[in-house]
Amino acid sequence: MNLAREIDNRINGLRSKSSGISDTGLMVMMAITLADELAEAGQRIKRSGQHRKLEKVREGAGGVQLDLPFAGSDEQREPYPGTSNK
């Protein structure tokens, strides 16, 4: 299932449960839900120890920047080489 269809299905599900909410409100609810799910997935990856394997993939990418964010990471990574998060 592609991402757009998945998001559309989830928004329709929210719409059916919550009458009277604007499309903007539904989009905000969907964004919060997705952000929460992403943070939880990052925590599960970190707890499982799989983040070390993903870091090796990232390091071995041969100069290709892979954006692999981990919720609760112990270190702040530069988004791109030579830049900072500040």
Stockholm file with secondary structure:
# STOCKHOLM 1.0

chainA/1-86         MNLAREIDNRINGLRSKSSGISDTGLMVMMAITLADELAEAGQRIKRSGQHRKLEKVREGAGGVQLDLPFAGSDEQREPYPGTSNK
#=GR chainA/1-86 SS CCHHHHHHHHHHHHHHHSTTCCHHHHHHHHHHHHHHHHHHHHHHHHHHTHHHHHHHHHHTTTTCCCCCCCTTCSSCCCSSTTCCCC
#=GC SS_cons        CCHHHHHHHHHHHHHHHSTTCCHHHHHHHHHHHHHHHHHHHHHHHHHHTHHHHHHHHHHTTTTCCCCCCCTTCSSCCCSSTTCCCC
//
